[in-house]
Each structure stands twice: as structure tokens, then as C-alpha cells.
Amino acid sequence: MSLRYLFVFFSLSFNFQLSTFNPQFTMNSHLINRASILGTGLIGGSFALALRKYATDIHISGWDRAEVVREAHTRGALDEAFCAELAPALQNTDLIYIALPIAATLDLLSEVARHAPAHALVTDACSTKVRIVESAAKFYPAANGPLFLGGHPMAGRELSGIAHADADLFRGNTYALIGASSAKDDPRVSAFVKILEKVGARPVWLGAQQHDYAVGLASHLPQLAAVALAGFLYDHLDENGLPITLAGPGLRDSLRLAGSPYSTWRDIVLTNQEVLSASLDLFARRLDDLREKLASRELESDFDAANELYKLLRSL
């Protein structure tokens, strides 16, 4: 299936609209006084540190493996640390922030729904959204219970873990919010958006399929391209370390994503296979086109297009 078909299908079938958050009323973020963060690695740990720095009145609990949550607590990111049993970590909380791998999040959604207070907002930070939103719809009814809001901070690093967490990781970066247009008017969502703005993120609303299409091209494909290039160069190393002994900073910049572990990307690739497969096909054709243009001035137009995209990225 082509990417053009996928995009048209998503746009027409689901009538998604990309928009920045513009609530009809102002909701004090103090509606959220207690936050429980499930997963205190890079993203969860950074969110905890951001709350500590920019929303100092919020009580922060963390839940993870004992050694991970202990380190987050030691860094001062948490007021309380929990491991093993989940229910105590969710008691009386207003916000449940799930920052776990996709498969772990899917496994945990039903248990979170059982133990979450009825007034709570539950949100996730997973890198693909279709499977998450479909699963959440089964466990979070529209009324008289906790509300689920899909999310994805477009921020991260090639290195994972609480050791690399940063209170300003989200600052200046887009934060995708996935949900029906009616969700924008819920006071819990308004309060959460206020928190995102406090930590410096830029909330943007879009649909789950639209999200997975966009990140497939703009995030997941570059990761796989970096892996392919790094693997190609590794396979061609000689006994003197050539060719990379002659590499400059440009190669390091190009291959920064190659430092990401497979464990971080396994679930992402598995849950966005259709978009990634079509993207790789089109990207391979683009490489074939470049090879055909090597001996002609037609290659200049490709450089011009690349330069324009680079300028656009720098302006965002």
C-alpha cells in the first residue's frame, strides 16, 4: 500500500484535523494536585523533573522496577516511590502518566483502569498511537470514570534511562495529543494542557492514524535510515578502521540516532509496520533516483529540495 493512499485513507475515513490547543475557557492546572508516573526512565523521569521545576505544588509519585524508581527518587524527581503492586501508586491521584514501552503500556491499561480514581486523567507517552487508542477505548468508558487521553511528546534522546532525564526535555518541542474534539473541553484535559505549557511543550491535536503516518516518515524512517547506514559502514570496516577513521563531525551528526538501542524501537516498529514498509519502499526508490543522477546536473534539484527542508526544520 502506498503512502499516498494511506494518507488519503486516514484523512477521509477519520476526518482528522490538526490543530493547536485553544480551549474555550481557562482551567487552573491546580485541578491536578497529585501525579502518578508509571515508568521513570528518560521520558517519565524527565516529566517528573519538569513538574518538580515548573509545577512545584504537584505531589509526584513514581512506579517502576525497584532499582529504576529508587534512582528517580534519589535524583529528587519523586515524592514517593512504588514498585511491584500498582494500586498503591494510583491511590487518590489526579493524573496518571504512563511512560512505558508500547507493549508494556498495552498490558497495563486494563489494570490502570481498575485502580484509577474515577476523577483521574490517564495519559500515555507512547511513540505510536493507533493500537494504544484502540485498546484504551475498551477500558475507559466515556462517562463516570477515569478519562484516557493519548499523548506523545516529540522529544527524546538516543540514550535511555533516568540517568539521561532532563527537566527541560519537552521545552520548545511539539506534544501530540490524540483524542476526540470533545475531549478538549474536559476540565481534566484543560488542566493537563496547562501543565504541558508550563513545562514548555507545544500541544498539538491530531488523530491516531494521522499521527502514526507522520511520525513514521519524520521519526521512524530516519531511525531506520541511520541504522542502515551505520550497519553498512560497520560491515565495510577494514583492519585500519577505514573508512570511519577519516570521518568528520558530519558523519557523527548523521548517525546520532544509530546510538538508540533496539529495545527502545522494537515495539515502535512492530506497531507501525504498514507505514514503515511503504516509507522504506519509497525511500529506496529515491536512492535509486539519486544513483541515476550522479553523472548529471539533475542532482542539483535534489540538493535544492533538501536545503529547503533543512531551512524549514530550522525555523520550527
Contacts in CASP RR format, 6 or more apart in sequence:
PFRMAT RR
TARGET T0000
AUTHOR 0000-0000-0000
METHOD contacts of the structure
MODEL  1
MSLRYLFVFFSLSFNFQLSTFNPQFTMNSHLINRASILGTGLIGGSFALA
LRKYATDIHISGWDRAEVVREAHTRGALDEAFCAELAPALQNTDLIYIAL
PIAATLDLLSEVARHAPAHALVTDACSTKVRIVESAAKFYPAANGPLFLG
GHPMAGRELSGIAHADADLFRGNTYALIGASSAKDDPRVSAFVKILEKVG
ARPVWLGAQQHDYAVGLASHLPQLAAVALAGFLYDHLDENGLPITLAGPG
LRDSLRLAGSPYSTWRDIVLTNQEVLSASLDLFARRLDDLREKLASRELE
SDFDAANELYKLLRSL
1 274 0 8 1.000
1 278 0 8 1.000
2 278 0 8 1.000
2 282 0 8 1.000
3 213 0 8 1.000
3 217 0 8 1.000
3 275 0 8 1.000
3 278 0 8 1.000
3 279 0 8 1.000
3 282 0 8 1.000
6 213 0 8 1.000
6 274 0 8 1.000
6 275 0 8 1.000
6 278 0 8 1.000
7 213 0 8 1.000
10 16 0 8 1.000
10 209 0 8 1.000
10 210 0 8 1.000
10 213 0 8 1.000
11 210 0 8 1.000
14 207 0 8 1.000
14 209 0 8 1.000
14 210 0 8 1.000
16 206 0 8 1.000
16 207 0 8 1.000
16 209 0 8 1.000
16 210 0 8 1.000
17 181 0 8 1.000
17 205 0 8 1.000
17 206 0 8 1.000
18 204 0 8 1.000
18 205 0 8 1.000
18 206 0 8 1.000
18 210 0 8 1.000
19 204 0 8 1.000
19 205 0 8 1.000
19 206 0 8 1.000
20 202 0 8 1.000
20 203 0 8 1.000
20 204 0 8 1.000
20 205 0 8 1.000
21 177 0 8 1.000
21 184 0 8 1.000
21 193 0 8 1.000
21 203 0 8 1.000
21 204 0 8 1.000
21 205 0 8 1.000
23 184 0 8 1.000
23 185 0 8 1.000
23 190 0 8 1.000
23 193 0 8 1.000
24 185 0 8 1.000
25 190 0 8 1.000
26 190 0 8 1.000
27 187 0 8 1.000
27 190 0 8 1.000
27 191 0 8 1.000
27 194 0 8 1.000
28 191 0 8 1.000
28 194 0 8 1.000
29 55 0 8 1.000
29 191 0 8 1.000
29 192 0 8 1.000
29 194 0 8 1.000
29 195 0 8 1.000
29 198 0 8 1.000
30 57 0 8 1.000
30 191 0 8 1.000
31 94 0 8 1.000
31 187 0 8 1.000
31 188 0 8 1.000
31 190 0 8 1.000
31 191 0 8 1.000
32 58 0 8 1.000
32 94 0 8 1.000
32 95 0 8 1.000
32 121 0 8 1.000
32 188 0 8 1.000
32 191 0 8 1.000
32 192 0 8 1.000
32 195 0 8 1.000
33 57 0 8 1.000
33 58 0 8 1.000
33 59 0 8 1.000
33 94 0 8 1.000
34 58 0 8 1.000
34 59 0 8 1.000
34 61 0 8 1.000
34 92 0 8 1.000
34 93 0 8 1.000
34 94 0 8 1.000
34 95 0 8 1.000
35 51 0 8 1.000
35 58 0 8 1.000
35 59 0 8 1.000
35 60 0 8 1.000
35 61 0 8 1.000
35 93 0 8 1.000
35 94 0 8 1.000
35 95 0 8 1.000
35 96 0 8 1.000
35 97 0 8 1.000
36 61 0 8 1.000
36 62 0 8 1.000
36 63 0 8 1.000
36 89 0 8 1.000
36 90 0 8 1.000
36 93 0 8 1.000
36 95 0 8 1.000
36 96 0 8 1.000
36 97 0 8 1.000
37 44 0 8 1.000
37 45 0 8 1.000
37 47 0 8 1.000
37 48 0 8 1.000
37 60 0 8 1.000
37 61 0 8 1.000
37 62 0 8 1.000
37 63 0 8 1.000
37 78 0 8 1.000
37 97 0 8 1.000
37 99 0 8 1.000
38 62 0 8 1.000
38 63 0 8 1.000
38 64 0 8 1.000
38 86 0 8 1.000
38 89 0 8 1.000
38 96 0 8 1.000
38 97 0 8 1.000
38 98 0 8 1.000
38 99 0 8 1.000
38 100 0 8 1.000
38 108 0 8 1.000
38 112 0 8 1.000
39 45 0 8 1.000
39 62 0 8 1.000
39 63 0 8 1.000
39 64 0 8 1.000
39 68 0 8 1.000
39 69 0 8 1.000
39 98 0 8 1.000
39 99 0 8 1.000
39 100 0 8 1.000
40 48 0 8 1.000
40 62 0 8 1.000
40 63 0 8 1.000
40 64 0 8 1.000
40 68 0 8 1.000
40 69 0 8 1.000
40 71 0 8 1.000
40 72 0 8 1.000
40 77 0 8 1.000
40 78 0 8 1.000
40 99 0 8 1.000
40 162 0 8 1.000
41 64 0 8 1.000
41 68 0 8 1.000
41 72 0 8 1.000
41 99 0 8 1.000
41 160 0 8 1.000
41 161 0 8 1.000
41 162 0 8 1.000
41 165 0 8 1.000
42 156 0 8 1.000
42 157 0 8 1.000
42 159 0 8 1.000
42 160 0 8 1.000
42 161 0 8 1.000
42 162 0 8 1.000
42 164 0 8 1.000
42 165 0 8 1.000
42 169 0 8 1.000
43 99 0 8 1.000
43 125 0 8 1.000
43 153 0 8 1.000
43 155 0 8 1.000
43 156 0 8 1.000
43 169 0 8 1.000
44 97 0 8 1.000
44 99 0 8 1.000
44 125 0 8 1.000
44 165 0 8 1.000
45 72 0 8 1.000
45 77 0 8 1.000
45 99 0 8 1.000
45 162 0 8 1.000
45 165 0 8 1.000
46 155 0 8 1.000
46 165 0 8 1.000
46 166 0 8 1.000
46 167 0 8 1.000
46 169 0 8 1.000
46 170 0 8 1.000
47 97 0 8 1.000
47 99 0 8 1.000
47 125 0 8 1.000
47 153 0 8 1.000
47 170 0 8 1.000
47 199 0 8 1.000
48 60 0 8 1.000
48 62 0 8 1.000
48 72 0 8 1.000
48 77 0 8 1.000
48 78 0 8 1.000
48 165 0 8 1.000
49 75 0 8 1.000
49 77 0 8 1.000
49 165 0 8 1.000
49 166 0 8 1.000
49 167 0 8 1.000
50 167 0 8 1.000
50 168 0 8 1.000
50 169 0 8 1.000
50 170 0 8 1.000
50 199 0 8 1.000
51 58 0 8 1.000
51 60 0 8 1.000
51 195 0 8 1.000
51 199 0 8 1.000
52 60 0 8 1.000
52 76 0 8 1.000
52 77 0 8 1.000
52 167 0 8 1.000
53 167 0 8 1.000
53 168 0 8 1.000
53 199 0 8 1.000
54 167 0 8 1.000
54 198 0 8 1.000
54 199 0 8 1.000
54 200 0 8 1.000
55 195 0 8 1.000
55 198 0 8 1.000
55 199 0 8 1.000
58 195 0 8 1.000
59 79 0 8 1.000
59 80 0 8 1.000
60 77 0 8 1.000
60 78 0 8 1.000
60 79 0 8 1.000
60 80 0 8 1.000
61 78 0 8 1.000
61 79 0 8 1.000
61 80 0 8 1.000
61 81 0 8 1.000
61 82 0 8 1.000
61 89 0 8 1.000
61 93 0 8 1.000
62 69 0 8 1.000
62 72 0 8 1.000
62 73 0 8 1.000
62 78 0 8 1.000
62 80 0 8 1.000
62 81 0 8 1.000
62 82 0 8 1.000
62 89 0 8 1.000
63 69 0 8 1.000
63 81 0 8 1.000
63 82 0 8 1.000
63 83 0 8 1.000
63 86 0 8 1.000
63 89 0 8 1.000
64 72 0 8 1.000
64 83 0 8 1.000
65 83 0 8 1.000
66 83 0 8 1.000
66 84 0 8 1.000
68 161 0 8 1.000
68 162 0 8 1.000
69 78 0 8 1.000
69 81 0 8 1.000
69 82 0 8 1.000
69 83 0 8 1.000
70 81 0 8 1.000
71 162 0 8 1.000
71 163 0 8 1.000
72 78 0 8 1.000
72 81 0 8 1.000
72 162 0 8 1.000
72 165 0 8 1.000
73 80 0 8 1.000
73 81 0 8 1.000
75 162 0 8 1.000
75 165 0 8 1.000
77 162 0 8 1.000
77 165 0 8 1.000
80 89 0 8 1.000
82 88 0 8 1.000
82 89 0 8 1.000
86 108 0 8 1.000
86 111 0 8 1.000
86 112 0 8 1.000
86 115 0 8 1.000
87 115 0 8 1.000
90 96 0 8 1.000
90 112 0 8 1.000
90 115 0 8 1.000
90 116 0 8 1.000
90 117 0 8 1.000
90 120 0 8 1.000
91 117 0 8 1.000
92 117 0 8 1.000
93 116 0 8 1.000
93 117 0 8 1.000
93 120 0 8 1.000
94 117 0 8 1.000
94 119 0 8 1.000
94 120 0 8 1.000
94 121 0 8 1.000
94 188 0 8 1.000
95 120 0 8 1.000
95 121 0 8 1.000
95 123 0 8 1.000
95 192 0 8 1.000
95 195 0 8 1.000
96 112 0 8 1.000
96 116 0 8 1.000
96 120 0 8 1.000
96 121 0 8 1.000
96 122 0 8 1.000
96 123 0 8 1.000
96 146 0 8 1.000
97 123 0 8 1.000
97 124 0 8 1.000
97 125 0 8 1.000
98 105 0 8 1.000
98 108 0 8 1.000
98 109 0 8 1.000
98 112 0 8 1.000
98 122 0 8 1.000
98 123 0 8 1.000
98 124 0 8 1.000
98 125 0 8 1.000
98 126 0 8 1.000
99 124 0 8 1.000
99 125 0 8 1.000
100 108 0 8 1.000
100 124 0 8 1.000
100 126 0 8 1.000
101 126 0 8 1.000
101 263 0 8 1.000
101 264 0 8 1.000
101 266 0 8 1.000
101 267 0 8 1.000
102 126 0 8 1.000
102 127 0 8 1.000
102 128 0 8 1.000
102 131 0 8 1.000
102 132 0 8 1.000
102 267 0 8 1.000
102 268 0 8 1.000
102 270 0 8 1.000
102 271 0 8 1.000
103 267 0 8 1.000
105 124 0 8 1.000
105 126 0 8 1.000
105 132 0 8 1.000
106 131 0 8 1.000
106 132 0 8 1.000
106 135 0 8 1.000
109 132 0 8 1.000
109 135 0 8 1.000
109 136 0 8 1.000
109 139 0 8 1.000
109 148 0 8 1.000
110 138 0 8 1.000
110 139 0 8 1.000
112 122 0 8 1.000
112 139 0 8 1.000
112 146 0 8 1.000
113 122 0 8 1.000
113 139 0 8 1.000
113 140 0 8 1.000
113 146 0 8 1.000
116 122 0 8 1.000
116 145 0 8 1.000
116 146 0 8 1.000
117 146 0 8 1.000
118 144 0 8 1.000
118 145 0 8 1.000
118 146 0 8 1.000
119 145 0 8 1.000
119 146 0 8 1.000
119 188 0 8 1.000
120 146 0 8 1.000
120 147 0 8 1.000
120 188 0 8 1.000
121 146 0 8 1.000
121 147 0 8 1.000
121 149 0 8 1.000
121 188 0 8 1.000
121 189 0 8 1.000
121 191 0 8 1.000
121 192 0 8 1.000
122 136 0 8 1.000
122 140 0 8 1.000
122 146 0 8 1.000
122 147 0 8 1.000
122 148 0 8 1.000
122 149 0 8 1.000
123 148 0 8 1.000
123 149 0 8 1.000
123 150 0 8 1.000
123 151 0 8 1.000
123 192 0 8 1.000
124 132 0 8 1.000
124 150 0 8 1.000
124 151 0 8 1.000
125 151 0 8 1.000
125 152 0 8 1.000
125 153 0 8 1.000
126 132 0 8 1.000
126 151 0 8 1.000
126 152 0 8 1.000
126 267 0 8 1.000
127 152 0 8 1.000
127 215 0 8 1.000
127 219 0 8 1.000
127 220 0 8 1.000
127 268 0 8 1.000
128 211 0 8 1.000
128 212 0 8 1.000
128 215 0 8 1.000
128 267 0 8 1.000
128 268 0 8 1.000
128 271 0 8 1.000
128 272 0 8 1.000
129 150 0 8 1.000
129 151 0 8 1.000
129 152 0 8 1.000
129 176 0 8 1.000
129 178 0 8 1.000
129 207 0 8 1.000
129 208 0 8 1.000
129 211 0 8 1.000
129 212 0 8 1.000
130 208 0 8 1.000
130 209 0 8 1.000
130 212 0 8 1.000
130 271 0 8 1.000
131 271 0 8 1.000
132 150 0 8 1.000
132 208 0 8 1.000
133 150 0 8 1.000
133 178 0 8 1.000
133 179 0 8 1.000
133 208 0 8 1.000
134 208 0 8 1.000
136 148 0 8 1.000
136 150 0 8 1.000
137 148 0 8 1.000
139 148 0 8 1.000
140 146 0 8 1.000
140 147 0 8 1.000
140 148 0 8 1.000
147 183 0 8 1.000
147 186 0 8 1.000
147 188 0 8 1.000
147 189 0 8 1.000
149 177 0 8 1.000
149 178 0 8 1.000
149 179 0 8 1.000
149 183 0 8 1.000
149 189 0 8 1.000
149 192 0 8 1.000
150 177 0 8 1.000
150 178 0 8 1.000
150 179 0 8 1.000
150 208 0 8 1.000
151 175 0 8 1.000
151 176 0 8 1.000
151 177 0 8 1.000
151 178 0 8 1.000
152 175 0 8 1.000
152 176 0 8 1.000
152 178 0 8 1.000
152 211 0 8 1.000
152 215 0 8 1.000
153 169 0 8 1.000
153 170 0 8 1.000
153 173 0 8 1.000
153 175 0 8 1.000
153 176 0 8 1.000
153 201 0 8 1.000
154 173 0 8 1.000
154 174 0 8 1.000
154 175 0 8 1.000
154 176 0 8 1.000
154 215 0 8 1.000
154 219 0 8 1.000
155 169 0 8 1.000
155 170 0 8 1.000
155 173 0 8 1.000
155 175 0 8 1.000
155 201 0 8 1.000
156 169 0 8 1.000
157 164 0 8 1.000
157 169 0 8 1.000
158 256 0 8 1.000
158 257 0 8 1.000
158 258 0 8 1.000
158 259 0 8 1.000
158 260 0 8 1.000
159 259 0 8 1.000
159 260 0 8 1.000
160 260 0 8 1.000
160 261 0 8 1.000
160 263 0 8 1.000
160 264 0 8 1.000
167 199 0 8 1.000
170 196 0 8 1.000
170 199 0 8 1.000
170 200 0 8 1.000
170 201 0 8 1.000
171 199 0 8 1.000
171 200 0 8 1.000
171 201 0 8 1.000
172 200 0 8 1.000
172 201 0 8 1.000
172 202 0 8 1.000
173 201 0 8 1.000
173 202 0 8 1.000
174 201 0 8 1.000
174 202 0 8 1.000
174 204 0 8 1.000
175 196 0 8 1.000
175 201 0 8 1.000
175 202 0 8 1.000
175 203 0 8 1.000
175 204 0 8 1.000
176 204 0 8 1.000
176 205 0 8 1.000
176 206 0 8 1.000
176 211 0 8 1.000
177 189 0 8 1.000
177 193 0 8 1.000
177 203 0 8 1.000
177 204 0 8 1.000
177 205 0 8 1.000
177 206 0 8 1.000
178 205 0 8 1.000
178 206 0 8 1.000
178 207 0 8 1.000
178 208 0 8 1.000
178 211 0 8 1.000
179 205 0 8 1.000
179 207 0 8 1.000
179 208 0 8 1.000
181 205 0 8 1.000
183 189 0 8 1.000
184 190 0 8 1.000
184 205 0 8 1.000
193 203 0 8 1.000
196 203 0 8 1.000
197 203 0 8 1.000
206 214 0 8 1.000
212 271 0 8 1.000
212 272 0 8 1.000
212 275 0 8 1.000
213 275 0 8 1.000
215 272 0 8 1.000
216 272 0 8 1.000
216 275 0 8 1.000
216 276 0 8 1.000
216 279 0 8 1.000
217 275 0 8 1.000
217 279 0 8 1.000
220 265 0 8 1.000
220 268 0 8 1.000
220 269 0 8 1.000
220 272 0 8 1.000
220 275 0 8 1.000
220 276 0 8 1.000
220 279 0 8 1.000
221 276 0 8 1.000
221 279 0 8 1.000
221 280 0 8 1.000
221 283 0 8 1.000
222 257 0 8 1.000
223 257 0 8 1.000
223 260 0 8 1.000
223 265 0 8 1.000
224 269 0 8 1.000
224 276 0 8 1.000
224 280 0 8 1.000
225 283 0 8 1.000
226 254 0 8 1.000
226 255 0 8 1.000
226 256 0 8 1.000
226 257 0 8 1.000
226 258 0 8 1.000
227 257 0 8 1.000
227 258 0 8 1.000
229 254 0 8 1.000
229 255 0 8 1.000
229 258 0 8 1.000
230 255 0 8 1.000
230 258 0 8 1.000
231 258 0 8 1.000
233 243 0 8 1.000
233 244 0 8 1.000
236 243 0 8 1.000
237 243 0 8 1.000
237 244 0 8 1.000
244 251 0 8 1.000
269 276 0 8 1.000
289 302 0 8 1.000
290 299 0 8 1.000
290 302 0 8 1.000
293 299 0 8 1.000
293 302 0 8 1.000
END
